[in-house]
Amino acid sequence: MEDQGKSYDPLDTTLTFVNRKNDLDPVASDDNDSSLKAQMSCGHAVTPDVLTDVCRHQLNQGNYKFKCPAVVEEHPTIRLCNSPWSYQEVRRLADLSVEEMQYFEENIARLAAAEYCEIQTCPQCKTSVERKDLSNLCVRCTICTSEQKKIYDFCWQCRRKWKGPGPRSDRCDNHGCNNQDLQLLRTCQMTDLPQVRGVGAVPSIRACPTCGQTVEHDKTGCKNITCPRCQVEFCFVCLKVTPKCLETSTHFMPCSDGVAPRQTSIPVWHRK
């Protein structure tokens, strides 16, 4: 789904136009880019097509709270702008079509809901069930229990009728019930972060240290990423939350504690 032919109306007085390169396009230059650029609230210049692509990429990565990814050079350090953009600002300056607005708003709503509750589909009646105790895999479907006049519990992990004693946090007694995310953390390939100097092999899958959501780094930009579920920013290399990591490091430099090893457990999210 590419955005072709988007351009600003030069007579639009609601936008602030600037005569400089597109700050979101790393290959853009003043010499070959004559398109009209508008200024975001953070001060960076954008074109509607590139802004659309950037925000769609963030949304597809599970981030519905949009942030400016422009690189800011403050000698001797380099950092990302990371200024927040409201959806209203993105919608306006990206010149979203009706179809694009529907896509953005449906995914924003889905991701926002996932931030505040754990939702799974009951394997029997297919209704949405919320898991309130994140340390218990045995979940009761109230719909099935009510209709069948007997308790119906299912396993949050393997999504089959619960078998064995409960509550349990590791697995039920169904054959093959295991934590796929934990298995992925143990067996994922190693990767590198090309723009982070001095950092070698890093596990390609990490569990967010705050909520346990499994995430990947897209291998662009700095070493810090924002968890798509809890929205906490953390370092993909050392697994510290970003403010703690940056006490002894920078966005594009090695961590003082080096590369954290593969994770052998998944953090449980204790929502406040």
The 8 nearest C-alpha neighbors of each residue, nearest first, counted from 0:
[[1, 2, 52, 3, 99, 55, 51, 98],
 [0, 2, 3, 52, 48, 51, 4, 49],
 [3, 1, 48, 0, 4, 5, 51, 52],
 [2, 4, 5, 1, 48, 6, 0, 47],
 [3, 5, 6, 2, 48, 47, 1, 7],
 [6, 4, 48, 3, 47, 2, 7, 94],
 [7, 5, 47, 4, 8, 35, 46, 34],
 [6, 8, 9, 35, 5, 47, 36, 11],
 [7, 9, 10, 11, 6, 35, 12, 14],
 [10, 8, 11, 7, 35, 12, 16, 6],
 [11, 9, 8, 12, 7, 13, 14, 16],
 [10, 12, 8, 9, 13, 14, 7, 15],
 [11, 13, 14, 10, 15, 9, 16, 8],
 [14, 12, 11, 15, 10, 16, 91, 92],
 [15, 13, 12, 11, 16, 37, 38, 92],
 [16, 14, 37, 38, 17, 13, 12, 39],
 [15, 17, 37, 36, 38, 14, 18, 35],
 [18, 16, 36, 37, 19, 38, 15, 44],
 [17, 19, 36, 16, 20, 35, 44, 37],
 [18, 20, 17, 29, 21, 44, 36, 28],
 [21, 19, 29, 28, 22, 27, 44, 32],
 [20, 22, 45, 44, 23, 24, 27, 46],
 [21, 23, 44, 24, 43, 69, 20, 45],
 [24, 22, 69, 21, 25, 45, 68, 49],
 [23, 25, 27, 26, 21, 22, 49, 20],
 [26, 24, 27, 23, 22, 21, 28, 69],
 [27, 25, 24, 28, 21, 23, 22, 20],
 [28, 26, 24, 25, 21, 20, 32, 29],
 [29, 27, 30, 20, 31, 32, 26, 21],
 [28, 30, 20, 32, 31, 19, 27, 33],
 [31, 29, 28, 32, 33, 27, 20, 19],
 [32, 30, 29, 28, 33, 27, 34, 20],
 [33, 31, 29, 34, 30, 28, 27, 20],
 [32, 34, 31, 35, 29, 30, 20, 36],
 [35, 33, 32, 36, 46, 6, 7, 21],
 [34, 36, 7, 33, 37, 46, 6, 16],
 [37, 35, 46, 45, 16, 17, 44, 34],
 [38, 36, 16, 44, 15, 45, 17, 14],
 [37, 39, 44, 43, 15, 42, 16, 45],
 [40, 38, 42, 41, 43, 44, 37, 45],
 [39, 41, 42, 38, 84, 43, 88, 82],
 [42, 40, 39, 43, 82, 67, 38, 83],
 [43, 41, 39, 40, 38, 44, 37, 45],
 [44, 42, 39, 38, 41, 22, 45, 69],
 [43, 45, 38, 21, 22, 37, 36, 39],
 [46, 44, 21, 36, 37, 22, 50, 23],
 [45, 47, 36, 49, 48, 50, 37, 21],
 [48, 46, 93, 50, 49, 92, 94, 51],
 [49, 47, 51, 50, 2, 46, 5, 52],
 [48, 50, 52, 51, 46, 47, 53, 45],
 [51, 49, 47, 53, 48, 52, 93, 46],
 [52, 50, 48, 93, 54, 49, 53, 55],
 [51, 53, 49, 55, 50, 54, 56, 48],
 [54, 52, 50, 56, 55, 51, 49, 57],
 [55, 53, 57, 56, 51, 52, 58, 50],
 [54, 56, 58, 52, 57, 53, 51, 59],
 [57, 55, 59, 53, 54, 58, 52, 60],
 [58, 56, 54, 60, 62, 55, 59, 53],
 [57, 59, 62, 55, 61, 60, 63, 56],
 [58, 60, 56, 61, 57, 55, 62, 54],
 [61, 59, 57, 58, 62, 56, 227, 55],
 [60, 62, 227, 58, 59, 63, 57, 110],
 [63, 61, 227, 58, 57, 64, 60, 65],
 [62, 64, 107, 58, 65, 61, 110, 57],
 [65, 63, 62, 66, 83, 84, 85, 86],
 [64, 66, 84, 63, 83, 54, 62, 85],
 [67, 65, 83, 81, 82, 84, 68, 64],
 [66, 68, 81, 82, 69, 80, 83, 65],
 [69, 67, 79, 81, 80, 66, 70, 23],
 [70, 68, 80, 23, 67, 79, 22, 71],
 [71, 69, 79, 78, 80, 68, 72, 77],
 [72, 70, 78, 79, 77, 80, 73, 69],
 [71, 73, 77, 74, 76, 70, 78, 75],
 [74, 72, 76, 77, 75, 71, 78, 70],
 [75, 73, 76, 72, 77, 71, 78, 249],
 [74, 76, 73, 77, 72, 78, 249, 71],
 [77, 75, 74, 73, 72, 78, 249, 251],
 [78, 76, 72, 73, 71, 70, 251, 75],
 [79, 77, 71, 70, 250, 72, 80, 76],
 [78, 80, 70, 81, 71, 69, 68, 77],
 [79, 81, 69, 82, 67, 68, 71, 70],
 [82, 80, 67, 66, 79, 68, 83, 69],
 [83, 81, 67, 66, 80, 41, 84, 68],
 [84, 82, 66, 65, 81, 67, 85, 64],
 [85, 83, 65, 66, 88, 86, 82, 89],
 [84, 86, 88, 87, 89, 83, 65, 64],
 [85, 87, 89, 88, 90, 84, 65, 64],
 [86, 88, 90, 85, 89, 91, 84, 92],
 [89, 87, 91, 85, 86, 90, 92, 84],
 [90, 88, 86, 92, 91, 87, 93, 85],
 [91, 89, 87, 93, 88, 95, 92, 86],
 [90, 92, 88, 94, 89, 93, 87, 95],
 [93, 91, 94, 89, 90, 47, 88, 37],
 [94, 92, 47, 51, 95, 90, 50, 89],
 [95, 93, 91, 92, 90, 47, 96, 5],
 [96, 94, 93, 90, 99, 100, 97, 91],
 [95, 97, 99, 98, 100, 94, 101, 90],
 [96, 98, 100, 99, 101, 95, 102, 94],
 [99, 97, 101, 96, 100, 102, 95, 103],
 [98, 100, 102, 96, 101, 97, 95, 103],
 [101, 99, 103, 97, 102, 98, 95, 104],
 [100, 102, 98, 104, 99, 103, 105, 97],
 [103, 101, 99, 100, 105, 104, 98, 106],
 [104, 102, 100, 106, 101, 105, 107, 99],
 [103, 105, 107, 101, 106, 102, 100, 108],
 [106, 104, 108, 102, 107, 103, 101, 109],
 [107, 105, 109, 108, 103, 104, 110, 102],
 [106, 108, 104, 110, 63, 109, 105, 111],
 [109, 107, 111, 105, 106, 110, 104, 112],
 [110, 108, 106, 112, 107, 111, 105, 113],
 [111, 109, 113, 107, 112, 108, 106, 114],
 [110, 112, 108, 114, 113, 109, 107, 115],
 [111, 113, 109, 114, 110, 115, 108, 116],
 [114, 112, 110, 116, 111, 115, 117, 109],
 [115, 113, 228, 111, 112, 229, 116, 110],
 [114, 116, 113, 112, 111, 117, 270, 229],
 [115, 117, 113, 114, 118, 112, 129, 130],
 [118, 116, 130, 129, 113, 119, 131, 115],
 [117, 119, 129, 128, 116, 127, 130, 120],
 [120, 118, 128, 127, 121, 129, 117, 155],
 [121, 119, 127, 125, 126, 128, 122, 118],
 [120, 122, 125, 123, 126, 124, 127, 128],
 [123, 121, 125, 158, 120, 124, 159, 153],
 [122, 124, 121, 125, 143, 160, 126, 159],
 [123, 125, 126, 121, 122, 143, 142, 120],
 [126, 124, 121, 120, 122, 123, 127, 128],
 [125, 127, 120, 121, 124, 128, 142, 119],
 [128, 126, 120, 119, 118, 121, 125, 129],
 [127, 129, 119, 118, 120, 121, 126, 140],
 [130, 128, 118, 117, 131, 119, 116, 127],
 [129, 131, 117, 132, 118, 133, 128, 138],
 [130, 132, 133, 129, 117, 116, 135, 138],
 [133, 131, 134, 135, 130, 136, 138, 117],
 [132, 134, 135, 131, 130, 267, 268, 136],
 [133, 135, 168, 132, 136, 267, 167, 166],
 [136, 134, 168, 167, 137, 166, 133, 132],
 [137, 135, 155, 168, 154, 167, 138, 156],
 [138, 136, 154, 135, 166, 153, 152, 165],
 [139, 137, 152, 153, 136, 154, 155, 140],
 [140, 138, 152, 151, 141, 153, 137, 150],
 [141, 139, 142, 143, 151, 152, 144, 128],
 [140, 142, 144, 143, 145, 139, 151, 150],
 [143, 141, 145, 144, 140, 146, 124, 126],
 [144, 142, 146, 145, 140, 141, 147, 151],
 [145, 143, 150, 141, 151, 149, 147, 142],
 [144, 146, 148, 142, 143, 147, 141, 149],
 [145, 147, 143, 148, 144, 142, 149, 141],
 [148, 146, 149, 144, 145, 143, 150, 151],
 [149, 147, 145, 146, 144, 150, 143, 151],
 [150, 148, 144, 147, 151, 145, 146, 143],
 [151, 149, 144, 152, 148, 139, 143, 147],
 [150, 152, 144, 139, 140, 143, 149, 153],
 [153, 151, 139, 138, 161, 160, 140, 137],
 [152, 154, 160, 161, 159, 138, 137, 158],
 [155, 153, 158, 161, 137, 156, 136, 159],
 [154, 156, 136, 158, 157, 153, 137, 138],
 [155, 157, 154, 158, 136, 178, 176, 170],
 [156, 158, 176, 159, 154, 155, 177, 175],
 [159, 157, 154, 155, 156, 122, 153, 160],
 [158, 160, 153, 154, 157, 161, 122, 173],
 [161, 159, 153, 152, 154, 162, 158, 151],
 [162, 160, 153, 154, 152, 159, 171, 137],
 [161, 163, 172, 171, 173, 160, 164, 154],
 [162, 164, 172, 171, 165, 161, 173, 166],
 [165, 163, 166, 162, 167, 171, 172, 161],
 [166, 164, 167, 137, 163, 171, 135, 136],
 [165, 167, 135, 137, 164, 136, 168, 134],
 [168, 166, 165, 135, 169, 136, 170, 137],
 [167, 169, 135, 134, 136, 170, 166, 137],
 [168, 170, 167, 171, 178, 136, 177, 135],
 [171, 169, 176, 177, 168, 167, 172, 136],
 [170, 172, 173, 162, 163, 176, 161, 154],
 [173, 171, 162, 163, 174, 170, 176, 161],
 [174, 172, 171, 176, 162, 175, 161, 159],
 [175, 173, 176, 172, 171, 177, 157, 162],
 [174, 176, 177, 173, 157, 172, 170, 171],
 [177, 175, 157, 174, 173, 170, 171, 156],
 [178, 176, 170, 179, 175, 156, 157, 169],
 [177, 179, 181, 180, 182, 156, 176, 169],
 [178, 180, 182, 181, 177, 183, 156, 184],
 [179, 181, 183, 182, 178, 184, 213, 265],
 [182, 180, 184, 183, 178, 179, 185, 264],
 [181, 183, 179, 185, 180, 184, 186, 178],
 [182, 184, 180, 186, 181, 185, 187, 179],
 [185, 183, 181, 182, 186, 187, 204, 262],
 [184, 186, 182, 183, 187, 181, 261, 263],
 [185, 187, 183, 184, 182, 188, 181, 261],
 [188, 186, 183, 184, 185, 203, 204, 202],
 [189, 187, 203, 202, 186, 190, 204, 201],
 [188, 190, 202, 203, 201, 200, 187, 191],
 [191, 189, 201, 203, 200, 202, 188, 192],
 [190, 192, 200, 199, 201, 193, 218, 189],
 [191, 193, 218, 195, 194, 190, 198, 219],
 [194, 192, 195, 191, 218, 219, 196, 198],
 [193, 195, 192, 220, 196, 221, 219, 251],
 [196, 194, 251, 192, 193, 252, 198, 221],
 [195, 197, 252, 198, 194, 251, 253, 193],
 [196, 198, 253, 199, 195, 252, 251, 193],
 [199, 197, 196, 253, 195, 200, 192, 191],
 [198, 200, 191, 201, 197, 192, 190, 258],
 [199, 201, 191, 190, 189, 202, 198, 258],
 [200, 202, 190, 189, 191, 203, 199, 236],
 [203, 201, 189, 204, 190, 188, 261, 187],
 [202, 204, 189, 190, 188, 215, 201, 187],
 [205, 203, 215, 202, 214, 184, 187, 213],
 [204, 206, 214, 213, 207, 215, 184, 203],
 [207, 205, 213, 211, 212, 208, 214, 265],
 [206, 208, 211, 212, 209, 210, 213, 205],
 [209, 207, 211, 266, 210, 206, 238, 239],
 [208, 210, 207, 268, 211, 266, 231, 267],
 [211, 209, 268, 267, 207, 212, 266, 208],
 [212, 210, 207, 266, 206, 265, 267, 208],
 [211, 213, 207, 206, 210, 214, 228, 226],
 [214, 212, 206, 205, 207, 211, 204, 180],
 [215, 213, 205, 204, 206, 212, 216, 207],
 [214, 216, 204, 203, 217, 205, 213, 235],
 [215, 217, 218, 214, 203, 224, 235, 219],
 [216, 218, 219, 215, 220, 192, 60, 224],
 [219, 217, 192, 216, 193, 220, 191, 194],
 [220, 218, 217, 194, 221, 192, 193, 216],
 [221, 219, 194, 218, 222, 195, 79, 251],
 [220, 222, 250, 251, 223, 195, 194, 219],
 [221, 223, 235, 234, 250, 251, 195, 236],
 [224, 222, 234, 233, 221, 235, 232, 241],
 [223, 225, 232, 233, 234, 226, 235, 222],
 [224, 226, 232, 231, 230, 227, 233, 223],
 [225, 227, 230, 228, 231, 229, 232, 207],
 [228, 226, 61, 62, 230, 229, 225, 60],
 [227, 229, 114, 226, 230, 113, 212, 110],
 [228, 230, 231, 114, 226, 227, 210, 209],
 [231, 229, 226, 227, 225, 228, 232, 62],
 [232, 230, 226, 229, 225, 233, 209, 240],
 [233, 231, 225, 224, 241, 240, 226, 230],
 [232, 234, 240, 241, 223, 239, 224, 238],
 [233, 235, 223, 238, 236, 239, 241, 222],
 [234, 236, 238, 223, 222, 237, 233, 224],
 [235, 237, 258, 234, 238, 259, 222, 201],
 [236, 238, 259, 258, 239, 234, 235, 257],
 [239, 237, 234, 235, 236, 233, 208, 259],
 [238, 240, 234, 237, 244, 233, 241, 243],
 [241, 239, 233, 243, 242, 232, 234, 244],
 [240, 242, 233, 244, 243, 234, 232, 245],
 [243, 241, 245, 244, 240, 246, 233, 239],
 [244, 242, 246, 241, 245, 240, 239, 247],
 [245, 243, 241, 246, 242, 239, 248, 247],
 [244, 246, 248, 242, 247, 249, 243, 241],
 [245, 247, 243, 244, 248, 242, 249, 241],
 [248, 246, 245, 255, 244, 254, 249, 243],
 [247, 249, 245, 254, 246, 244, 252, 255],
 [250, 248, 252, 245, 251, 247, 76, 253],
 [251, 249, 221, 252, 78, 222, 223, 248],
 [250, 252, 195, 221, 249, 196, 222, 194],
 [251, 253, 249, 196, 195, 250, 248, 254],
 [254, 252, 198, 197, 255, 196, 248, 257],
 [255, 253, 257, 256, 248, 237, 252, 244],
 [254, 256, 257, 247, 248, 253, 244, 237],
 [257, 255, 254, 237, 258, 259, 253, 244],
 [258, 256, 254, 255, 237, 259, 253, 236],
 [259, 257, 236, 237, 260, 201, 256, 254],
 [258, 260, 237, 236, 257, 238, 261, 256],
 [261, 259, 262, 258, 202, 201, 237, 263],
 [260, 262, 185, 202, 263, 184, 259, 205],
 [261, 263, 264, 184, 260, 185, 265, 205],
 [262, 264, 261, 185, 181, 265, 184, 182],
 [265, 263, 262, 266, 181, 206, 184, 211],
 [264, 266, 211, 206, 267, 181, 263, 262],
 [265, 267, 211, 210, 208, 268, 209, 264],
 [268, 266, 210, 211, 269, 265, 133, 134],
 [267, 269, 210, 270, 209, 266, 211, 133],
 [270, 268, 267, 271, 210, 133, 209, 266],
 [271, 269, 268, 115, 210, 229, 116, 267],
 [270, 269, 268, 115, 229, 210, 209, 116]]
